[in-house]
């Protein structure tokens, strides 16, 4: 995988996320050196369908204006995860 040591990748999720659809990609980009931010509508923790608890770094509203290289949303079970790559660091 490409070196992501200077990049921040956001994962946007809510309660009842599919555990592996959030944890596996987040772990992979962390291993490549990226900073991972978990965003959710509310502060605190979110819980996956299989019991994985994840601390929320910021709410989606708080993340507005943050510089991100990409954002990823684990989707419904019938869909694959959607990731949006930003060619330029994004600032709202």
C-alpha positions as CSV (number, residue, x, y, z in Angstrom):
1,X,0.0,0.0,0.0
2,X,1.1,3.6,-0.6
3,X,2.7,5.5,2.3
4,X,-0.1,7.5,3.9
5,X,2.0,9.0,6.7
6,X,1.0,12.6,5.9
7,X,-2.7,11.8,5.2
8,X,-5.9,11.9,7.3
9,X,-8.7,9.5,6.3
10,X,-12.2,9.9,7.9
11,X,-14.6,7.0,8.4
12,X,-18.2,8.1,8.8
13,X,-20.4,5.6,10.6
14,X,-23.3,5.1,13.0
15,X,-24.4,2.5,15.4
16,X,-25.1,-1.0,13.9
17,X,-22.3,-0.7,11.4
18,X,-21.0,-3.9,9.9
19,X,-18.0,-4.4,12.1
20,X,-15.5,-5.7,9.5
21,X,-16.5,-3.0,7.0
22,X,-15.2,-0.3,9.3
23,X,-12.4,-2.0,11.3
24,X,-10.6,-3.8,8.4
25,X,-10.2,-0.7,6.1
26,X,-9.4,1.6,9.1
27,X,-6.7,-0.8,10.3
28,X,-5.3,-1.1,6.8
29,X,-4.9,2.7,6.3
30,X,-3.5,3.0,9.8
31,X,-0.9,0.3,9.0
32,X,0.0,2.4,5.9
33,X,0.7,5.4,8.2
34,X,-2.5,7.4,7.9
35,X,-4.2,9.2,10.7
36,X,-7.7,7.7,11.0
37,X,-10.7,9.8,12.3
38,X,-14.0,8.2,13.2
39,X,-16.9,10.5,12.6
40,X,-20.5,10.0,13.7
41,X,-23.6,12.1,14.1
42,X,-23.1,12.1,17.9
43,X,-20.2,12.1,20.3
44,X,-19.2,9.1,22.4
45,X,-19.0,5.6,21.1
46,X,-20.7,3.7,18.3
47,X,-21.3,-0.1,18.3
48,X,-21.2,-2.5,15.5
49,X,-23.6,-5.3,14.8
50,X,-21.2,-7.9,16.2
51,X,-20.4,-5.9,19.3
52,X,-17.3,-3.9,18.3
53,X,-17.2,-0.5,20.1
54,X,-15.4,2.4,18.5
55,X,-14.7,5.8,20.1
56,X,-15.9,8.7,18.0
57,X,-13.2,11.3,17.3
58,X,-15.6,14.0,16.2
59,X,-19.2,14.5,15.1
60,X,-19.8,15.0,11.4
61,X,-20.7,18.6,12.2
62,X,-17.5,19.2,14.1
63,X,-15.4,17.8,11.3
64,X,-16.5,20.5,8.9
65,X,-13.5,22.3,7.6
66,X,-11.0,19.6,8.6
67,X,-8.4,18.7,6.0
68,X,-9.0,15.2,4.8
69,X,-7.4,13.1,2.1
70,X,-10.5,10.8,1.8
71,X,-13.7,9.9,3.6
72,X,-15.2,6.4,3.7
73,X,-18.7,5.3,4.6
74,X,-19.4,1.7,5.4
75,X,-22.6,1.1,3.5
76,X,-25.6,-1.2,3.8
77,X,-24.9,-4.9,3.7
78,X,-25.9,-5.2,0.1
79,X,-23.5,-2.4,-0.9
80,X,-19.7,-2.1,-0.8
81,X,-18.1,0.6,1.2
82,X,-18.0,4.0,-0.5
83,X,-14.8,6.0,-0.3
84,X,-14.3,9.5,-1.8
85,X,-10.8,10.5,-2.5
86,X,-9.8,14.1,-2.5
87,X,-7.2,15.1,-5.0
88,X,-6.5,18.3,-3.1
89,X,-6.8,18.5,0.7
90,X,-10.4,19.5,1.3
91,X,-11.4,22.5,3.2
92,X,-15.1,23.5,3.6
